[in-house]
Amino acid sequence: MLPGWIDLLQWPAMAASVVAAWLVASSRQRRRNVGFWVFLASNLLWAAWGWHAGAWALIALQVALAALNIRGVFKTEPPAPPDQAQA
């Protein structure tokens, strides 16, 4: 018997996590930023699968990692231009 569709969420969640880790390790700011967004998508997928599986520790981990990924999104925003008056 084939697993339910919710059981299959673990595979795109895993793939998204791997792709996100690769992107976050990039030296390009835009790729790093996209990586954090992909990580957030993987957090949602893992949390949905964890809810279905009753994996409460996994859900707690995803909430904590989502908070760190949100922090990462804000840290990869382009910095404000330097104030020319202070130069």
SULDA-V526325 format. One record per residue. PHI is phi in whole degrees, 0 to 359 (NA if undefined). D_FIRST is the distance of its C-alpha to the first C-alpha in Angstrom with 1 decimal. Layout:
PHI:D_FIRST, PHI:D_FIRST
//
This chain:
NA:0.0, 286:3.8, 292:6.5, 297:9.1, 301:12.1, 294:14.2, 295:12.4, 284:13.3, 299:16.9, 296:17.7, 285:17.9, 294:20.5, 296:22.2, 295:22.6, 298:23.9, 297:26.2, 297:27.6, 293:28.4, 298:30.0, 297:31.9, 298:33.3, 297:34.5, 293:36.2, 295:37.8, 279:39.4, 290:41.1, 276:44.9, 269:44.7, 300:44.9, 297:42.8, 295:39.9, 299:40.1, 298:40.1, 300:37.1, 302:35.3, 294:35.9, 293:34.5, 293:31.3, 301:31.2, 298:31.5, 297:28.5, 294:26.5, 301:27.8, 295:26.4, 297:23.0, 295:22.9, 295:24.4, 296:21.8, 294:19.0, 298:21.2, 298:21.7, 299:18.1, 275:17.7, 72:21.1, 268:22.7, 292:26.2, 295:28.0, 296:26.0, 295:27.0, 300:30.6, 299:30.6, 294:29.4, 295:32.2, 296:34.7, 293:33.7, 298:33.8, 299:37.3, 293:38.2, 290:36.8, 296:38.8, 300:41.8, 297:41.0, 301:41.0, 290:44.4, 286:45.8, 265:44.9, 297:46.7, 298:49.9, 293:52.9, 295:55.7, 298:58.5, 296:61.3, 286:64.3, 292:67.0, 290:69.7, 275:69.0, 287:69.4
//
